Amino acid sequence: MLLDRMRDDFRAVAANDPAAKNPLETLMCHTPLHAIWAYRVAHALQGRFRVPLVPRLLSTLARFWTGVEIHPGAEIGRGFFIDHGAGVVIGETAKIGADCVLFHGVTLGGTGHHRGQRHPILGDRVLVGTGATLLGPIRVGSEVKIGANSFIIMRDVPPRTTVVGVPARIVKRDGHAVDEELPETPNPVGA
């Protein structure tokens, strides 16, 4: 299972990054992939094997090497891709669906006001643009695009939408232009 996920992550680089010229270059030089693979190992050590300390140490070393911080407790689906990667932060209780893409500077963080689920939950095929900040136990539906530098705190994002701005607003829903506020998160997960 671990190797299958790592293989899917490798394929995601080829599918999403035109700068990935060949497999050897990707293996040796794609530091966001290195961060994802370090996370996969740390997550297995922490979750499946209940190894103390080592997963967090591996996460810290990966952050030093790659500039990407992924807590070993996060749950990340198949085919995950980070473009460039520097400054990406993914919190302990974040959940990311399959085939998601994050650009550099993205934060999936908490607000410090919740227990249990404290970080965002992303559906499948979510794209999060450069510098976007998503805070709190919010839900982002599948097939969502979040624009660069958007800021979302304690607001859910409906599926099949595009959101942009500070604070983020829905500008496209099911392929049609709209201008709507994000709905408040009625009962935050883990509140």
C-alpha positions as CSV (number, residue, x, y, z in Angstrom):
1,M,0.0,0.0,0.0
2,L,2.8,2.4,0.9
3,L,4.7,1.7,-2.3
4,D,1.5,2.0,-4.3
5,R,0.9,5.5,-2.8
6,M,4.5,6.5,-3.5
7,R,4.2,5.3,-7.1
8,D,1.0,7.3,-7.5
9,D,2.8,10.4,-6.2
10,F,5.6,9.9,-8.7
11,R,3.0,9.6,-11.5
12,A,1.4,12.8,-10.3
13,V,4.7,14.7,-10.8
14,A,4.8,13.5,-14.4
15,A,1.1,14.5,-14.9
16,N,1.3,17.9,-13.3
17,D,4.8,19.3,-13.8
18,P,6.0,20.1,-17.4
19,A,9.5,20.8,-15.9
20,A,9.9,17.2,-14.9
21,K,11.9,16.2,-17.9
22,N,12.7,12.5,-17.1
23,P,12.2,10.0,-14.3
24,L,15.8,10.1,-13.0
25,E,15.7,13.9,-12.7
26,T,12.3,13.7,-10.9
27,L,13.7,11.1,-8.4
28,M,16.8,13.1,-7.7
29,C,15.7,16.7,-7.8
30,H,12.0,17.0,-7.2
31,T,12.1,18.1,-3.5
32,P,8.3,18.3,-3.0
33,L,8.1,14.7,-4.0
34,H,10.9,13.9,-1.4
35,A,8.7,15.7,1.2
36,I,5.6,13.7,0.2
37,W,7.6,10.4,0.4
38,A,9.1,11.3,3.7
39,Y,5.6,12.0,4.9
40,R,4.3,8.7,3.6
41,V,7.0,6.8,5.6
42,A,6.5,8.9,8.7
43,H,2.7,8.5,8.5
44,A,3.1,4.7,8.3
45,L,5.6,4.6,11.2
46,Q,3.3,6.8,13.4
47,G,-0.1,5.2,12.4
48,R,0.5,1.6,11.5
49,F,3.6,0.8,13.5
50,R,3.1,3.2,16.5
51,V,6.7,4.2,16.5
52,P,7.4,7.1,18.9
53,L,9.5,10.2,18.0
54,V,10.9,8.9,14.7
55,P,8.0,10.1,12.6
56,R,8.3,13.7,13.9
57,L,12.1,13.6,13.5
58,L,11.7,12.4,9.9
59,S,9.1,15.2,9.3
60,T,11.6,17.8,10.7
61,L,14.4,16.5,8.6
62,A,12.2,16.6,5.5
63,R,11.2,20.2,6.3
64,F,14.8,21.1,6.6
65,W,15.7,19.4,3.3
66,T,12.6,20.5,1.2
67,G,11.0,23.5,2.9
68,V,7.7,21.6,3.1
69,E,6.2,20.7,6.5
70,I,3.8,17.8,6.6
71,H,2.8,16.5,10.0
72,P,2.9,12.7,10.1
73,G,-0.6,12.6,11.5
74,A,-2.2,14.2,8.4
75,E,-4.1,12.0,6.0
76,I,-3.3,12.4,2.3
77,G,-4.9,10.5,-0.6
78,R,-3.4,9.1,-3.7
79,G,-1.7,11.1,-6.4
80,F,-0.8,14.1,-4.3
81,F,1.3,16.8,-5.9
82,I,3.0,19.9,-4.6
83,D,4.4,22.3,-7.1
84,H,7.7,24.0,-6.0
85,G,6.8,23.4,-2.4
86,A,8.7,26.0,-0.4
87,G,6.6,27.1,2.6
88,V,3.9,24.6,2.4
89,V,2.5,23.6,5.8
90,I,0.0,20.8,6.4
91,G,-1.2,20.4,9.9
92,E,-1.7,17.2,12.0
93,T,-5.4,16.7,11.5
94,A,-5.6,17.8,7.9
95,K,-7.2,15.4,5.4
96,I,-6.5,15.7,1.7
97,G,-8.4,13.6,-0.9
98,A,-7.1,12.0,-4.1
99,D,-5.4,13.8,-6.9
100,C,-5.0,17.2,-5.1
101,V,-2.5,19.9,-6.1
102,L,-1.0,22.5,-3.8
103,F,1.3,25.3,-4.9
104,H,4.1,26.8,-2.8
105,G,3.3,28.8,0.3
106,V,0.0,27.0,1.0
107,T,-1.1,26.6,4.7
108,L,-3.6,24.1,5.8
109,G,-3.6,25.2,9.5
110,G,-5.6,25.4,12.6
111,T,-6.9,28.3,14.6
112,G,-6.0,27.1,18.0
113,H,-9.7,27.1,19.1
114,H,-10.6,23.5,18.4
115,R,-10.0,20.0,19.7
116,G,-10.0,16.9,17.6
117,Q,-10.3,17.9,13.9
118,R,-8.4,21.2,13.8
119,H,-7.3,21.5,10.2
120,P,-9.0,21.6,6.8
121,I,-10.5,18.6,5.0
122,L,-10.0,18.7,1.2
123,G,-12.1,16.6,-1.1
124,D,-10.8,15.0,-4.3
125,R,-9.2,16.9,-7.2
126,V,-8.8,20.2,-5.2
127,L,-6.3,22.7,-6.5
128,V,-4.9,25.3,-4.0
129,G,-3.1,28.2,-5.5
130,T,0.2,29.9,-4.3
131,G,0.1,31.4,-0.9
132,A,-3.5,30.4,-0.1
133,T,-4.3,30.0,3.6
134,L,-7.0,27.7,4.9
135,L,-7.6,27.7,8.6
136,G,-9.7,25.7,11.0
137,P,-11.8,22.5,10.7
138,I,-13.4,23.5,7.4
139,R,-14.6,21.3,4.5
140,V,-13.5,21.9,1.0
141,G,-15.6,20.0,-1.5
142,S,-14.3,18.0,-4.4
143,E,-13.3,19.6,-7.7
144,V,-12.6,23.0,-6.1
145,K,-10.1,25.6,-7.3
146,I,-8.8,28.1,-4.7
147,G,-7.0,31.1,-6.1
148,A,-3.6,32.3,-5.2
149,N,-3.3,34.2,-1.9
150,S,-6.9,33.4,-1.0
151,F,-7.8,33.4,2.7
152,I,-10.4,31.1,4.1
153,I,-11.1,30.8,7.9
154,M,-14.0,28.9,9.3
155,R,-15.9,28.8,6.0
156,D,-16.7,25.7,4.0
157,V,-16.2,25.6,0.3
158,P,-18.9,23.9,-1.7
159,P,-17.9,21.3,-4.4
160,R,-17.3,22.3,-8.0
161,T,-16.6,26.0,-7.2
162,T,-13.7,28.4,-7.8
163,V,-13.0,30.8,-4.9
164,V,-10.6,33.8,-4.8
165,G,-9.8,36.8,-2.6
166,V,-9.4,37.9,1.0
167,P,-11.8,36.9,2.4
168,A,-12.4,34.3,-0.3
169,R,-15.6,34.5,-2.4
170,I,-17.1,32.1,-4.8
171,V,-16.6,33.4,-8.4
172,K,-17.6,30.2,-10.3
173,R,-20.0,27.5,-9.5
174,D,-20.5,24.5,-11.8
175,G,-18.8,26.4,-14.6
176,H,-20.9,29.5,-14.3
177,A,-19.7,32.9,-13.1
178,V,-21.2,34.0,-9.8
179,D,-20.4,36.3,-6.9
180,E,-21.2,34.7,-3.6
181,E,-19.9,34.7,-0.1
182,L,-18.7,31.4,1.3
183,P,-21.2,29.8,3.7
184,E,-20.2,29.9,7.4
185,T,-19.2,26.5,8.8
186,P,-22.4,25.7,10.8
187,N,-21.0,23.0,13.1
188,P,-17.2,22.8,12.7
189,V,-15.8,19.4,12.8
190,G,-14.1,19.0,16.2
191,A,-15.6,22.1,17.7
